[in-house]
């Protein structure tokens, strides 16, 4: 009799425990779906990432299962300054898939993260400096995490300057993201976007990008490294290797074009390409303190001029483009020299060079038929594009 009573009580205790667990799970699931839970998560994450800043994190709603999959809707990172407020980041929907043990582990690994319609808006403050640093006091430790599959669709970025703005729409991204002690690592397997302001579409983006953290600087002032990062448009393909510092705007990048369409280059780099053509080559681009230097070797056609193994060393500073040195084949002739292009109202091009076997009939003066020649020696040229006037010296 006593054994029967004990067995009955044990069954009651086990049944009660199971019912308690079921009730707690149901309550937990219901609690996850409440606005209060979304607000508390936003407060905790916001305090960790943006403590001591003018940024606030807001979350509209959280659905799903805490043990392995969550759906987050209407996530907003809002800047609240003394002068005005605006949404720096707005994401319509976030889909997270993870193993809870791995997520709570040392590296905080997530299996998949999908972002639908993320919108990023960067605009200058009163000091005309873009607000790029959104990290709080603890953000400098570079929170460690890994996303094995990152998928972005229908994204948009607006970078607003003082007098103009750049807009990138229809951003698509497939890759992975990892943080380490020394930086932020992005591996892009596929990507595309439309540069609305520059009127060009990028059909393919692949390669590695590393935001390398400097020990003495915050993450916003550190270098961005490009490793075999390729960009393909309708008629051009460029491969980048090197580094860029968004804080100082210093650049040190090697670019391989295969090929580069001049009209598309004008759209991408925001300059008026008055000449047409395509070139293949490798170029070293270095810039600091407002001066840009380009060295490289090119083959192709520019404005009707055929280049063959053409070496160049060009410096751009303020309103002057200086050709420090050029050497190679042009329309079958061999030239060595230097020059300058004055970007003024008259747009004067001055060139001085030594030449061998120049035949003016081979397209040296487009649109005009000239007799066959065979010039060898030192030649000086002044060319006024607006007047379409050429002076030989």
N, C-alpha and C positions, 0 to 999 in steps of 0.2 A: 504493500500500500504506500509506504513512504517513497519507494522508488518511483511509483507512478506519479505521485505529487511533484517530486523533483523534476521528472521528465517533462511534466506538463508546464511547470514554471519556466524551465529552460526554453521550451518551444515558444512560450509567451514572450520571454525576453528576446529571443532571436527574431521572432515576428515583429516585435516592437522596434527593435533596432533597424530591421529592414525597412519598415514603414517610415521610421525617422529619417533614414538615409534618402529614401525616395522623396519624402516631403522636402528635405533640405535641398536636394537636387532641383526639384521643381521650383522651389522658392529662389534658388540661385539663378536658374534660367530666367525666371520672371524678372528678377532683380537686374540681370544683365541687360534686359530689353527696356529698362526704364530710363527716362531722361536724367534722373538723379545719378545713376551709375555713369552715364556718358559725361555728365558734368564733373563728377569726382575724378574720373580718369583724366579728363582734360586739365583739371587743376593740378593733379600730381605730376603729369608729364610736363605741363607748362612751368611748374615751379622748378623742376630739374633742369630743363633745357633753357629757359628764358629768365631765370631769376636775376634780378638786378637790371633788366632791360625794359624797354617800352613795348615789348611784344607779349601778346596773350594768345593762348591756344583755346579754341572752341571746337566741340564735337557735337554734331546734330543728333546722331543716333548710332547705337551699336547693336548688331544682331549676330546670331550664330552661336557657336559652342566654344566656351573658354578653353576646352581641352584640346582643340585642334584647328578650328576655323572661325574667323571673325569677319564680319562685314561692318565697315565703318562708313557712315554717310555724312557728307557735308562737313569735312574737316577744314577749319579756317585758322590761319595764323595772322592775327591782326596787329598792325602797328598803331599805337595810340600815343601820339605826341602832343605837345602843347599847341602846335600850329594846326594840325589836321590828323585824321585817322584814315586808314585804308587797309584793304586785305592784301597782304604780301603774298600769301599762299592760300589757294582755295582748291580743294579736291572734292569732286562730286561723290566718288565712291572708292573705297579701298577694300580689297579682298586679300586677307592674310591666311595662308595655310602653313601650319607649323606643327612640330612635335613639341609638346609642352616641356619635356625634360631638356631637350636641346635648346629651346628658347630661353629657359631659365638657367642654362649652363654658363660656363665662363665666357664663351664667345657669343652667346645669344643668337644662335643660328635659326634662320627662317627658311622654310622650303620654297615658298613662292609669295611674291608681293605684287599685286596688280593695282595700278592706279588708273582710274577712268576720269578723263577731262580735268587733269591738274592744270591750274592756272597760276603763274608766277608773275608778279608785277614788281619790278625794281624801279624806284624813282628817287631823284635827288632830294636831299633835305635842304634846309635854309642855307647851309654852307656849300651847296651845289656839289656835294659828295654823295654818290650812290650809297644807299644803305645796304651793305652786303653782309656785315657781320650780325648774325642773329643768335649767337651763342651766349649763354649766360656765364656765370662764374665757374660752374662745373663743366661747361662745354669744352673748355680748353684741354681737358683730360682726354678728349676724343673717345667718346663712348664706343666700346667695341661691339660690333655686330657683323653678321654676314647674311646676305640674301642670295640664295643659290639661283633663283630665277626672278628677275625683275622685269615686269611688263608694263609699259606706259602706252596709253592710246588716247588720241585726240587731245594732246597737250597743247599748251599755249604759254609763251613767255613774252612779256612786254618789258623792254628796257628803255626807260624814259630818261632823256637828257634834259638839259636846260631849255634848248630851243627845238629839239627834235626827239624822235623815238624810233626804236627798232621793234618790229613785231615778228615773232616766229609762231606759226600755227600748224595744226595737223601733225604734231610731234608724235612719232612712233619710236618705241625703244624696246629692244629685247636684249637682255644681258644679265650680268650679276654685279653685286656691290659688296665690298668687304672693307672694313676699317681695321687698321693696325695701329701700333703705337706711333708710327712715323707718318701716317697719312690715310687718305681716303682713296680706295682703289675701285675703278669702274672698268669692267670688261664689256664692250659693246659688240654683240654678235650681229645685230642688224638694227638699222634705224633710218628714219627719213623725216623730212619736215619741209615746210614752205616758208621762205623768207619773204614775208608780205611787203615790207618796206622796200626791199632790194629787188623785188619782182623776179625771183628765181626759186626753183625747187631743187632740193637735195634729195636724190633718189636713193642713195645708199650711204650709210656711215658705219664703219667697222674699225675696231682697234681698241687699244687700252689708253685710259686717261687716269693719271694719278695726281691727286691733290696732296702734294708733299708738305707736311707740316714742319716749319722751321722751329727749332727749339726756343729761339728768342722772340718769336712773333706768334700772333694768333693765326688761326687757320685761314682767315681772309687775306692776310698779307704774305702767305707762303706761295711757293711756285706750283704751277700746274704743268705736269709733264705729259707729253704725247709720245706714245710708243706705237709706231706703225699704224697711225690713225689715218684711215683713208676716207675720202669724201668724193662721191661721184654725182655729177649733175647730168644734164642732157648731153653735153658735148665735152665735158672735162672730167679728169680724174686727178686728184691731188693726194699725196701721201705725206704726212707730217711726222717728224721726229724732233723733239727738242723741248723747250720749256718757255713758259710765259708767266709773268708775275702780274696779277690784276691790280695789286696795290700800287706798284711803281710804274706799271705799264711797260716794263722791260721785257724784251723778247729775244730769244736765241733759238731759232728753229731752222731745220733743213727741210726743204719742200721739194718733192719730186713730182713733176708734172708729166702725165702720160695720156693725153696731151692737156694743155691749158688753152681754152678758148678765150681770146682777149675780151670779147663782148661780155661773156659770163664773168670773167675776172673783174670787169668794171662794176657789174651788179653786186658781186660778192664783197669786194673791198671798197665799194662806194666811191668810185671815181668815174669820170666820163671818158670812156674808151673811144677816142677819135679814130683809131685804126682797128682794122679787123685782122684776124689770122689765128693760127694755132702754133704753139711751140711745145717741144718736148725738151726736158732738161732737168738739172738738179741745181737748186739755188739755196744758198745760206743767207738767212735773213736775221739781222741783229739790229736791235734798236734800244736806245736809252736816251733820256733827257731831250726828247723831241726830235732826235736824229735817227733816221733809218738807213741801214746799209744793206745792199743786196749784192752778193757775189755768186756767179754761176756760169754754166756752160749751156747754150741753147742751140737747138736745131729746129727749123720750121719756117713759117712764112708770117711776116708782120707787115701789114699794109702793102703787100705786093713785093716786099723785099725778102728774098730767100736767104736764110741764115744757115751756115754750115760750120759746126764746131766753133760757135761764136762765144768767146769768153768776155765777161763783162764784170765791172766793179762800179756800182752806182750808189751814190749817197743822196738822200732826200732830206732837206733841211729848210724849213719855212717855205719860201716861194722859189727855191732853186733846186733843180735836179742836176746833180753833178755826175757826169760820166768820168770817173777818175781814170779809168782805163778800159779800152775794148780792143779785142783782137780776134780775127777770124775771117771766115768767108762771107761775102755779101754778093749775091747775084753773079757768082763765078769769080769775083775779084777778091784779093786778100788785102785787108786793111788793119792798121794799128794806129790808135790815137786816143784822144780824150775830147771832152766837150762839156757843155752845160745847156740846160733848158730852163729859161727864165719864165716862171709862171706869173706873168704880169698881164696887163691889158693887151699888149702886142704879142705875147707868147713867142719870144725869140729863142731859136735853137742855134747855138754856136758850136761848130765842130772843127777840130784841127787834127789831121791824121796823115800818116804815110800810107801810100797805096801802091799796089802792083796790079797792072793789067785791068784797069777800070774801063768797061765798055758801056757808055751812057745809053746805048740803044737797048740794053737789057733791063729795062724797067727802073732805072735810077730816078727818073722823073715821070711818075705815073700820069697817064692821060696825054702825054706829048710824045710825038715821034721824033727821036734824035738820031743823028748819024752814028755809025759805028766808030768807036774811038779805042785807043789803047794808051791810057794815061798811067804813068808811073812817077811817083814823087810825092812831095808834101803838098797837101791841099787844105785850104781853109774855106769853110762854108758858113754862111748866115742864112737861115731860113725863117721867113715870117709866114706862119700858117694862115693867119687871117687875110693877109694880102696875097697869099699864094705866090710869094716872091722869093727867089733864091739868088744869093750873091756869092760868087766864087772869088777866092783870093789866092 
